């Protein structure tokens, strides 16, 4: 009964994170940093999305990979459904693919490292998952080579100075991806604090602790 209740709560929280991320991705960050126009690189969704990895890691630690995967699939269904309702099919496909593969990688890495120092599993899992998520999403959503998924967005594939400040140029979506990844990494490191605090409360179930 306790496992069912916690699993339901984790699934609700994951769905809430996905919904919030999909909503906040519409709002660019206003301001400049070191001459970089943040609104050209970042949305508020980039700050919320890494919480999905925190939810996955806590569920994985407490109940194991099978339950963590079920929670990820709940977020996948919610995220893809909302994305198809609110955005272009290509964006929805990119978002769902990146989320699912990134989260499953996080679970796999976490399991490999769960016996090591408490911070290694969540940090490595979230960083690698975030990196793969970013590469998959921005490539599938904007790279010209994936035009078979949906029409290209000319503004995204147009050349522009990398991060808006370097002399070298690249398709604009690459700068978006770099900005997104930097934020995910920083937030992922910060989220070690709540993970460390909650791991003493949300202890592994006996069967998970025995397996570990």
Secondary structure, 3 states (H helix, E strand, C coil): CHHHHHHHHHHHHHHHHHHHHHHHCCCECCCEECCEEHHHCCECHHHHHCHHHHHHHHHHHHHCHHHHHHHHHHHHHHHHHHHHHHCCHHHHHHHHHHHHHHHHHHHHHHHHHCCCCHHHHHHHHHHHHHHHHHHHHHHHHHCHHHCCCCCCCHHHHCEEEHHHCCCCEEEHHHHHHHHHHHHHHHHHHHCHHHHHHHCCCCCCCHHHHHHC
